[in-house]
Amino acid sequence: MRIPPTSQKNLKISYFTILEIAVALMILAILATSFFAAVHNMNKITKRTIIESRAILILDNTLERLMQLPDRDPKKIKLIFNDEFSKSSIVNKKSITKICGIRKNTLNISIQKNSKTIAEVNINL
């Protein structure tokens, strides 16, 4: 049995239309934009977490050094806190500030970023 050759009339070639290609490219562009936005947000969160963990480390080191002191002299505590802060890598950040103050027989040491407290310790004197 012989198979007849395919004629040009029966041969159908399907092509993508320009509209279908444009829609596919738009969907790809939306997905790429969403991906890059997510990566950007993740980087911001990572930087914020690093700064917060370093601020907590400063306060932790300050408290460890305070445990070795026989008394709780506010001047010594401020010196230790300033020393620990100056050793840290966040000291060069312009938006980071350290605050050390006494209120109602309590010494408050805190680290702020853009006037928002990120780490704080209150010490009874």
N, C-alpha and C positions, 0 to 999 in steps of 0.2 A: 504494500500500500504506500502510495506516494503522498507526501504532505505538500499541499500547494504553496508556492512562494507567497510571502506576505505582500499584499499590495499597499501602495501609498495611501489609499483611502482608508484602510483598516488600522493603520498605524497612528496611534494617538500619543503625542508627547505632551507631558504636562510640565508647565513652568510655574514658578512662583511669580505672583504679580508684585508690582512695585509697592502696593499697599501692604501686602503681607510682609514683605521685607522691612518696610518702614515700621510696622507694628512690632516686629521682632526686635529691631534695633532699639526702639523706645523702651521696650520691656527690659532689655539688657542694660540700657542707660539708667533706668530706675533702680535696678538691682545693684549696679556698681555704685551709684550715689548712696544708697542705703548702707552698703558695705563700708565705704569710706567714712561715712558719718559715724558708724558704730566704732570703727577703729579710732577715730579722733576722740570720741567720748571715752573710750577705754584708756587712751593715753592721758587724758585729763584726770580721770579717776586714779590712775596709777601715780601720777605726780602728787596729787593731793594726799594719797595714802602714805607715800614716802615721807612727805613733810610732817604729817601727823605722827607717824611712828618715830621720826627723829625727835620731835618735840617731846613725846612721851619718854624717850630714852634720856633726854636732857634732864627731865624731872626725876626720873628713876635714879640716875647717877647722882643727882643732887641729894636725894633722900638717903641713898646709901652712904654718902659722905657725911650727912648730918647724923646718922646713927653712931658714928664714931666720935662725935663731939660729946664732951661731958655736960655741956649746958646748951641751951637754945638761945644763943645771943643773936638778935636780928642782924647785926652788922656782919657777923661771920656767915650767917645763912645767905645774906645778899652777896657777899664775896664769892662764896661757893657757887651760887646760882649763876652769877656773872661769869665765873671761870668756866663752868660747864657749858654755858651758852656760847662763849667765845671759842671753845674748842670744836663746836659743832659745825657741820657743813651748811646749816641753814642760816648762819650768821650773815652771809653775803646776800641773802634775799631781801630786797627792799620792802616787800610787803609784810615781813615777819618782824614783830616787836616783842620784847620781853617786858613784863610788868612785875614789880616786886613792891608790895605795900603792906602796911600794918593797919588793921581796922579792928577795934574792940578786942584787943589782946590776941589777935589772930594774924599771923603772917600769911599773906596771899602771894604765891608766885604763879605766874601764868605766862603762856606764850600765845600770841594772837597773830592771825593773818587777816589783813584788811579789817582790823577792828573786831574780828570775830574770834572768840576764844577757841583754841584747838586742843589745849592741854592746860590743866590747872590743878594746883595743890594748895590746901589750906593747912597751916601748921599752928597748933595752939602753943602759945608762949608761956 
